[in-house]
């Protein structure tokens, strides 16, 4: 199966390498009415970039740099405009989040949290409660640490629990093959799905959340600003409901065949004990992380006390924007000492550099660059007009949001969710503005939908990690993922976006 997957990827990349430039040339030469020259040329560049984001003949970050580079070379925009968004404040919110997450991993704080939850008395030896506890750890951690890192941490823990089950069965005279064991498939899928679901909790939980906030700030400056606290209001609701649905579906499809898993709790407690006492580095990491969280949430508290338009809020927003709050927490890691005499700090610069996902930063910058050009060249108005002409009328906001959520989900299933966001985010927001809709609901809907890529191993890194275990048949992943995707988009995401988000933001 892995060889077939690699073969498909090679063919996909080879086809994309040819199809991308071909689409660009065809659109460049094709006469298009109702569009100016700059927008026409940008459309051709966007076609190539979109194909290459999806097929990845070169790394996604390279494609993200190629887009604005071609825009300068071909006269769509000057370099000062095309590359300005690579220094967008949201870039530094990303960077601070990456550094804080890396500190949690390097100093073992993530494992301490994981084993702390797993060793609670309510978990015990029940396979269902262990199943839920694994998911609970994943959603909590991935709300603050990257989904991939969380899954990489939880994957061996889940494997250890499954090996305990196999050993227990063997002692009772029953030999099981974990690769054909229903509960093993369910536990692996829970590990992957919960990591993706937890990403919707906070703006820093997964790159698409911050990317959409950045698109909103850049392309719809008159729209209400989404604060860290605002996002968490609907993020908590979405995460809980997504988790309940995923848990019910997986427990229904992959039930446990034993009432108790003998030895599971002992294994977890033993590993928790092996972590020893809290280290100075772990305490410092908690302090730095707490400072960032307080700075993120403080504006919402102050607005409740003084009012959202007060001079206190304006002063705070101008001096401590969310990107700066992230950097304050991250920079503290390099100043809080572990051993002052030896000059050892909580994080080294080498660890910090390795903790920053430069590819995502470049991808985000490239997406913002092209998004701003879609708006400034008037291409967004042309796209909006095309949608109106295609439908024969201006669609309802429900239909508009559902359409973009569904298309984003489809793209996220077959390419990276960050590429899907980069492709759909700027188009959706600029089109919403041109059609007279508030861009906030569709932006949040797209971000939430991109976290629902559950059907394919290539959809998200957590899916790929558990698929590599050999315990997750592709047919089982497709079937369970399809059910959760459909419920997630049409029953959960769109209603949350239309009702809850609009109520919170007053749009």
Phi and psi in degrees as a GROMACS rama.xvg file:
@    title "Ramachandran Plot"
@    xaxis  label "Phi"
@    yaxis  label "Psi"
@TYPE xy
-63.583  -40.6316  UNK-2
-63.9097  -39.8022  UNK-3
-63.3957  -40.0767  UNK-4
-65.0776  -42.1526  UNK-5
-64.6003  -38.7607  UNK-6
-64.1216  -41.9782  UNK-7
-62.4341  -42.6572  UNK-8
-62.2888  -41.1398  UNK-9
-63.5133  -43.4921  UNK-10
-65.9385  -39.0698  UNK-11
-62.9665  -44.1542  UNK-12
-66.8885  -41.9802  UNK-13
-63.9586  -43.1469  UNK-14
-64.5371  -41.9383  UNK-15
-65.1822  -36.0978  UNK-16
-59.7597  -34.3515  UNK-17
-88.3574  -40.9097  UNK-18
-67.8493  -37.1514  UNK-19
-59.0908  -58.0612  UNK-20
-61.8508  -34.4251  UNK-21
-62.6222  -45.4018  UNK-22
-60.6577  -41.0084  UNK-23
-63.3754  -45.2052  UNK-24
-64.5177  -44.0492  UNK-25
-60.9489  -47.1417  UNK-26
-67.2944  -34.5515  UNK-27
-64.1496  -41.7033  UNK-28
-82.6263  -22.5439  UNK-29
-73.3418  126.244  UNK-30
-71.0234  126.728  UNK-31
-125.176  123.418  UNK-32
-82.5419  153.34  UNK-33
75.1964  23.5836  UNK-34
-143.959  137.432  UNK-35
-79.4645  172.041  UNK-36
-63.4494  -44.5527  UNK-37
-62.9007  -44.0047  UNK-38
-65.6862  -37.5204  UNK-39
-61.7246  -47.5056  UNK-40
-66.6542  -37.8572  UNK-41
-63.7468  -38.2103  UNK-42
-59.4797  -41.6483  UNK-43
-64.2681  -43.4397  UNK-44
-64.946  -42.8229  UNK-45
-61.0067  -36.4157  UNK-46
-61.6988  -45.0829  UNK-47
-66.0877  -44.9529  UNK-48
-61.2605  -42.482  UNK-49
-62.1285  -45.9576  UNK-50
-62.3923  -41.1712  UNK-51
-73.7853  -30.8465  UNK-52
-63.9757  -37.2174  UNK-53
-77.7566  -42.3719  UNK-54
-94.0253  -20.3755  UNK-55
55.9999  53.1758  UNK-56
-68.3192  -24.52  UNK-57
-128.349  161.896  UNK-58
-53.1779  145.426  UNK-59
-57.2136  -38.2691  UNK-60
-63.5845  -36.2738  UNK-61
-64.9417  -43.6593  UNK-62
-61.0878  -38.1967  UNK-63
-64.8895  -31.7495  UNK-64
-79.7272  -31.1379  UNK-65
-65.6181  -38.7043  UNK-66
-55.5219  -61.0181  UNK-67
-64.3707  -28.8257  UNK-68
-62.9055  -45.7149  UNK-69
-64.868  -34.8867  UNK-70
-61.4082  -37.6371  UNK-71
-72.7645  -46.854  UNK-72
-60.3987  -37.1008  UNK-73
-98.668  10.694  UNK-74
79.9568  16.012  UNK-75
-72.615  -37.4583  UNK-76
-157.715  153.225  UNK-77
-71.5327  160.489  UNK-78
-61.7716  -35.3973  UNK-79
-61.4735  -30.9858  UNK-80
-85.8173  -41.656  UNK-81
-65.904  -34.9127  UNK-82
-107.498  3.85575  UNK-83
-60.214  -34.8496  UNK-84
-76.9156  -4.77937  UNK-85
-72.0652  -9.35868  UNK-86
-113.536  21.5164  UNK-87
-60.1742  141.041  UNK-88
-54.1659  -29.4493  UNK-89
-63.3116  -26.6124  UNK-90
-57.9306  -39.1067  UNK-91
-79.6708  -24.0182  UNK-92
-66.5509  -42.1913  UNK-93
-56.7668  -51.8915  UNK-94
-59.9363  -45.2065  UNK-95
-62.3095  -41.0113  UNK-96
-62.507  -41.4558  UNK-97
-61.6267  -42.8546  UNK-98
-66.0647  -42.1929  UNK-99
-64.4598  -41.5075  UNK-100
-64.588  -40.287  UNK-101
-63.7913  -39.2213  UNK-102
-63.0216  -40.3562  UNK-103
-61.5904  -38.4985  UNK-104
-74.0257  -47.4857  UNK-105
-61.9775  -38.4102  UNK-106
-93.5298  5.26555  UNK-107
77.2791  14.3328  UNK-108
-70.5213  -33.5695  UNK-109
-63.9376  -42.9607  UNK-110
-67.7524  -35.9112  UNK-111
-63.8029  -40.4961  UNK-112
-65.6279  -44.0566  UNK-113
-62.2056  -52.7723  UNK-114
-69.3356  -28.3681  UNK-115
-62.4403  -43.1234  UNK-116
-71.3851  -42.7656  UNK-117
-66.2531  -25.9351  UNK-118
-90.5511  3.45352  UNK-119
-64.5786  151.062  UNK-120
-61.1888  -35.175  UNK-121
-65.3201  -21.1085  UNK-122
-72.9536  -53.7686  UNK-123
58.2254  -143.922  UNK-124
-108.463  11.4842  UNK-125
-75.2058  126.257  UNK-126
-61.9715  -34.7501  UNK-127
-67.3399  -42.2166  UNK-128
-72.069  -33.7484  UNK-129
-63.6811  -42.3828  UNK-130
-56.5241  -47.634  UNK-131
-70.2538  -36.0858  UNK-132
-65.9763  -40.963  UNK-133
-57.9846  -46.9758  UNK-134
-63.5459  -39.9909  UNK-135
-62.7582  -44.1435  UNK-136
-60.7892  -43.6573  UNK-137
-62.7236  -44.905  UNK-138
-70.9276  -33.9167  UNK-139
-69.1789  -47.4547  UNK-140
-68.0895  -42.0457  UNK-141
-73.9997  -9.93864  UNK-142
-70.1977  -17.9726  UNK-143
-126.173  -27.0797  UNK-144
-111.314  155.927  UNK-145
-59.2569  147.633  UNK-146
-57.5938  -40.8009  UNK-147
-64.6187  -46.419  UNK-148
-63.6755  -40.4283  UNK-149
-62.8946  -44.5793  UNK-150
-65.9586  -39.7776  UNK-151
-62.1692  -33.185  UNK-152
-74.7895  -43.3934  UNK-153
-80.0755  -23.9052  UNK-154
-55.6735  -51.1594  UNK-155
-65.6616  -29.2621  UNK-156
-65.9441  -44.9025  UNK-157
-63.1841  -40.7668  UNK-158
-62.1321  -41.8746  UNK-159
-61.0804  -40.4224  UNK-160
-65.1316  -40.2689  UNK-161
-67.5805  -36.7515  UNK-162
-66.5661  -34.0874  UNK-163
-63.5007  -42.0952  UNK-164
-61.439  -45.0287  UNK-165
-61.4098  -42.3411  UNK-166
-65.675  -39.8246  UNK-167
-63.5046  -42.9303  UNK-168
-62.6484  -40.5957  UNK-169
-63.5679  -38.2405  UNK-170
-64.7454  -28.0422  UNK-171
-92.5468  10.5353  UNK-172
84.6219  11.2109  UNK-173
-115.83  116.135  UNK-174
-94.1892  125.739  UNK-175
-121.231  147.731  UNK-176
-101.681  112.635  UNK-177
-59.5655  -26.0465  UNK-178
-73.7587  -13.6826  UNK-179
-125.538  28.9603  UNK-180
-109.561  121.009  UNK-181
-56.7496  -46.0425  UNK-182
-63.21  -35.7463  UNK-183
-63.6485  -42.0241  UNK-184
-61.6144  -45.6709  UNK-185
-62.5526  -41.8236  UNK-186
-67.7965  -38.7828  UNK-187
-63.9594  -44.9184  UNK-188
-65.7045  -37.9586  UNK-189
-60.9887  -40.9814  UNK-190
-59.5721  -44.856  UNK-191
-72.6146  -50.3244  UNK-192
-63.4446  -41.6818  UNK-193
-64.7874  -33.7759  UNK-194
-63.644  -39.9696  UNK-195
-71.8594  -40.2654  UNK-196
-64.0115  -41.296  UNK-197
-62.7834  -23.4802  UNK-198
-63.3014  -19.8455  UNK-199
-79.8174  -9.04562  UNK-200
-62.0077  -47.4753  UNK-201
-127.986  163.996  UNK-202
-60.0149  -30.9394  UNK-203
-92.719  4.33935  UNK-204
-66.4844  -33.5064  UNK-205
-153.983  144.882  UNK-206
-52.0146  -39.6618  UNK-207
-55.2288  -33.0016  UNK-208
-61.7873  -50.9778  UNK-209
-68.1701  -35.1102  UNK-210
-62.4073  -41.9784  UNK-211
-68.9537  -36.1902  UNK-212
-63.0277  -38.6923  UNK-213
-66.4051  -42.3678  UNK-214
-60.1688  -42.941  UNK-215
-61.6337  -45.5984  UNK-216
-63.5753  -36.9292  UNK-217
-82.3586  -43.576  UNK-218
-95.7839  -19.3517  UNK-219
-135.358  66.3243  UNK-220
-62.7028  -20.6629  UNK-221
-86.7533  -8.40491  UNK-222
-72.9348  153.728  UNK-223
-57.2059  140.893  UNK-224
-78.6985  133.189  UNK-225
-89.6842  118.061  UNK-226
-87.5661  168.215  UNK-227
-57.395  -43.5605  UNK-228
-67.6945  -41.0847  UNK-229
-55.9024  -47.6541  UNK-230
-60.0537  -42.2363  UNK-231
-66.0162  -26.3942  UNK-232
-59.0987  -52.2783  UNK-233
-85.4169  -22.0377  UNK-234
-63.7622  -41.4182  UNK-235
-62.8805  -45.5356  UNK-236
-63.0352  -48.5913  UNK-237
-61.2975  -44.2274  UNK-238
-61.8639  -46.3478  UNK-239
-63.2344  -45.8044  UNK-240
-68.351  -43.1641  UNK-241
-57.4179  -43.4976  UNK-242
-66.1775  -41.3333  UNK-243
-61.4667  -46.4474  UNK-244
-61.9513  -47.8967  UNK-245
-61.8382  -41.6137  UNK-246
-63.388  -45.4771  UNK-247
-64.3394  -42.3843  UNK-248
-64.8251  -45.8512  UNK-249
-70.3716  -38.497  UNK-250
-69.2699  -29.229  UNK-251
-72.9703  -40.9556  UNK-252
-81.6759  -29.7842  UNK-253
-131.696  67.1202  UNK-254
-72.1225  154.652  UNK-255
-78.4772  147.901  UNK-256
-106.638  11.9512  UNK-257
-132.326  153.052  UNK-258
-83.6001  -29.3433  UNK-259
-139.639  151.202  UNK-260
-111.857  94.1653  UNK-261
-62.4907  129.184  UNK-262
93.0076  -9.32841  UNK-263
-65.6452  -46.1088  UNK-264
-66.3222  -36.342  UNK-265
-64.3326  -40.2438  UNK-266
-63.0156  -43.8811  UNK-267
-65.2424  -45.4855  UNK-268
-65.421  -33.878  UNK-269
-65.5712  -44.0733  UNK-270
-68.3387  -34.0774  UNK-271
-65.5525  -40.4021  UNK-272
-66.3758  -32.5304  UNK-273
-65.0304  -19.5694  UNK-274
-71.3108  -19.7948  UNK-275
72.1904  -161.299  UNK-276
-77.5799  162.084  UNK-277
-60.5086  131.357  UNK-278
-88.6873  163.562  UNK-279
-61.3891  -38.8632  UNK-280
-62.8665  -39.7547  UNK-281
-66.3603  -42.0102  UNK-282
-64.3728  -40.1846  UNK-283
-65.2028  -38.8159  UNK-284
-63.7207  -42.3701  UNK-285
-60.6224  -41.6876  UNK-286
-62.5669  -49.1632  UNK-287
-62.6953  -42.679  UNK-288
-64.0863  -41.5988  UNK-289
-64.678  -38.4337  UNK-290
-59.864  -45.6714  UNK-291
-62.5737  -44.9087  UNK-292
-63.1511  -43.4773  UNK-293
-61.184  -43.7539  UNK-294
-65.7278  -31.845  UNK-295
-70.5934  -40.1719  UNK-296
-89.2948  -23.0639  UNK-297
-53.9688  -40.1754  UNK-298
-57.2685  -37.7751  UNK-299
-66.9695  -36.9442  UNK-300
-67.1116  -44.6446  UNK-301
-64.5382  -35.554  UNK-302
-67.5144  -31.0401  UNK-303
-69.7709  -32.1479  UNK-304
-83.1501  -48.0022  UNK-305
-104.404  -12.4798  UNK-306
98.4318  145.708  UNK-307
-66.8474  -19.7505  UNK-308
-105.531  12.6764  UNK-309
-72.065  161.251  UNK-310
-66.3585  -28.3888  UNK-311
-63.6368  -45.6823  UNK-312
-65.372  -42.8068  UNK-313
-62.7107  -41.0406  UNK-314
-63.838  -45.1415  UNK-315
-63.8732  -45.875  UNK-316
-62.6326  -33.7835  UNK-317
-77.861  -27.5731  UNK-318
-101.148  -27.6355  UNK-319
-132.886  64.5583  UNK-320
-64.9634  166.335  UNK-321
-62.6111  -34.5174  UNK-322
-63.5036  -40.0365  UNK-323
-68.833  -38.1388  UNK-324
-58.8742  -41.8701  UNK-325
-63.2647  -40.9197  UNK-326
-70.0904  -34.4241  UNK-327
-61.1057  -48.8152  UNK-328
-61.577  -42.3801  UNK-329
-67.2378  -42.7947  UNK-330
-67.8542  -28.1912  UNK-331
-57.8936  -29.8015  UNK-332
-60.5099  -27.6433  UNK-333
-91.6049  -3.24647  UNK-334
-115.632  -21.3208  UNK-335
-81.081  116.694  UNK-336
-79.6713  144.911  UNK-337
-95.9556  -40.8072  UNK-338
-142.162  97.7541  UNK-339
-62.0112  -35.8625  UNK-340
-64.9838  -37.5063  UNK-341
-89.9317  -3.54622  UNK-342
72.7988  23.9705  UNK-343
-89.0331  126.429  UNK-344
-105.667  174.966  UNK-345
-62.5937  -35.3399  UNK-346
-135.409  140.681  UNK-347
-89.1965  159.469  UNK-348
-65.1196  -33.4003  UNK-349
-62.8992  -45.7747  UNK-350
-62.5134  -37.6769  UNK-351
-64.1397  -43.9165  UNK-352
-63.0223  -40.4274  UNK-353
-70.3059  -24.006  UNK-354
-80.4868  -15.8909  UNK-355
-87.0218  125.133  UNK-356
-84.7741  86.9028  UNK-357
-63.6025  -31.8163  UNK-358
-61.3259  -43.6304  UNK-359
-66.4319  -39.2377  UNK-360
-61.7074  -43.0742  UNK-361
-68.3994  -39.0633  UNK-362
-60.6743  -44.7977  UNK-363
-63.911  -45.4876  UNK-364
-60.7187  -42.8781  UNK-365
-64.8424  -39.6019  UNK-366
-64.3752  -42.7487  UNK-367
-64.3303  -38.7216  UNK-368
-62.0914  -50.3132  UNK-369
-68.2094  -35.628  UNK-370
-61.8381  -43.2372  UNK-371
-66.5703  -33.6686  UNK-372
-72.6079  -33.588  UNK-373
-58.1281  -39.47  UNK-374
-75.9725  -47.256  UNK-375
-71.4418  -30.0188  UNK-376
-83.2667  -10.4174  UNK-377
89.2351  4.81327  UNK-378
-62.9623  -32.2007  UNK-379
-64.0837  -37.9448  UNK-380
-64.8833  -38.7163  UNK-381
-65.4053  -41.6812  UNK-382
-64.5347  -44.8805  UNK-383
-60.2909  -42.2246  UNK-384
-64.0643  -36.2127  UNK-385
-64.5836  -38.7216  UNK-386
-65.5307  -42.5377  UNK-387
-60.9115  -44.6811  UNK-388
-65.0591  -38.0398  UNK-389
-65.5186  -40.2833  UNK-390
-87.4698  -14.6152  UNK-391
84.8301  -8.71599  UNK-392
-164.377  168.847  UNK-393
-72.1944  122.93  UNK-394
-70.5577  162.011  UNK-395
-69.6771  158.881  UNK-396
-64.2255  -35.6201  UNK-397
-57.7613  -49.9471  UNK-398
-64.2567  -41.416  UNK-399
-59.8264  -48.9465  UNK-400
-65.4426  -45.7803  UNK-401
-61.0129  -39.9459  UNK-402
-61.1261  -49.1952  UNK-403
-70.2963  -33.8489  UNK-404
-63.755  -43.8969  UNK-405
-65.9951  -45.6765  UNK-406
-63.6616  -40.744  UNK-407
-61.757  -42.7158  UNK-408
-61.3453  -43.2385  UNK-409
-60.6398  -44.5844  UNK-410
-63.9933  -40.8538  UNK-411
-65.897  -24.1858  UNK-412
-71.5714  -29.1423  UNK-413
-115.938  -1.07103  UNK-414
-147.06  179.309  UNK-415
-67.921  147.862  UNK-416
-67.5766  -26.4569  UNK-417
-69.7397  -38.0572  UNK-418
-66.1819  -40.3312  UNK-419
-62.1732  -42.3889  UNK-420
-64.8115  -43.9909  UNK-421
-60.4939  -37.3672  UNK-422
-75.0742  -44.9536  UNK-423
-91.0117  -29.364  UNK-424
-58.9223  -54.0895  UNK-425
-66.128  -37.668  UNK-426
-64.6982  -45.5492  UNK-427
-64.4478  -45.953  UNK-428
-66.8086  -48.7688  UNK-429
-65.6933  -35.0073  UNK-430
-68.2622  -40.5575  UNK-431
-59.7176  -43.1497  UNK-432
-63.2233  -43.7573  UNK-433
-68.1345  -24.7406  UNK-434
-94.7742  0.0620982  UNK-435
86.9168  11.433  UNK-436
-92.1179  155.095  UNK-437
-68.4036  131.332  UNK-438
-78.015  -10.8887  UNK-439
-65.3316  -50.4809  UNK-440
-58.087  -46.2697  UNK-441
-67.968  -33.4591  UNK-442
-64.3547  -47.5437  UNK-443
-66.453  -39.7514  UNK-444
-60.3519  -42.0643  UNK-445
-64.9111  -42.7133  UNK-446
-60.9053  -46.2438  UNK-447
-65.3685  -40.9733  UNK-448
-65.0603  -33.9886  UNK-449
-68.1548  -18.1525  UNK-450
-86.8073  1.57172  UNK-451
-103.088  24.605  UNK-452
-78.3995  87.7056  UNK-453
-111.912  -4.40002  UNK-454
-86.8787  -32.8132  UNK-455
-121.325  149.47  UNK-456
-60.9922  -29.468  UNK-457
-82.2646  -6.96965  UNK-458
-64.7405  -45.8205  UNK-459
-142.36  154.26  UNK-460
-57.3334  -40.5624  UNK-461
-58.2763  -39.3839  UNK-462
-60.2695  -44.0015  UNK-463
-64.7938  -38.7042  UNK-464
-62.7744  -48.7563  UNK-465
-73.9013  -29.7736  UNK-466
-63.8009  -35.0486  UNK-467
-65.7322  -15.5693  UNK-468
-69.4162  -20.0692  UNK-469
82.973  -0.356692  UNK-470
-96.4644  -1.34536  UNK-471
-120.462  95.7717  UNK-472
-60.4982  141.259  UNK-473
-59.2372  -34.6803  UNK-474
-64.8118  -36.8963  UNK-475
-69.5533  -39.468  UNK-476
-65.601  -42.2589  UNK-477
-63.9996  -45.4609  UNK-478
-65.2971  -50.9295  UNK-479
-67.1141  -39.3285  UNK-480
-65.2186  -37.9367  UNK-481
-62.9343  -45.0956  UNK-482
-60.9555  -47.4851  UNK-483
-68.7801  -36.9704  UNK-484
-60.4064  -48.9251  UNK-485
-62.9697  -48.277  UNK-486
-61.8744  -41.7148  UNK-487
-62.0371  -42.5829  UNK-488
-77.1802  -54.9312  UNK-489
-86.9131  -26.3953  UNK-490
-98.9242  -27.7387  UNK-491
-111.76  -57.9838  UNK-492
-61.8091  -53.8179  UNK-493
-62.5582  -46.7215  UNK-494
-60.7629  -41.2559  UNK-495
-61.0885  -43.7791  UNK-496
-65.232  -46.343  UNK-497
-70.894  -40.9348  UNK-498
-93.5594  -59.0049  UNK-499
-69.3997  -49.1543  UNK-500
-62.6836  -44.4369  UNK-501
-64.0801  -35.6735  UNK-502
-67.9387  -43.5319  UNK-503
-66.9282  -43.739  UNK-504
-88.0232  -12.4674  UNK-505
66.6097  37.3991  UNK-506
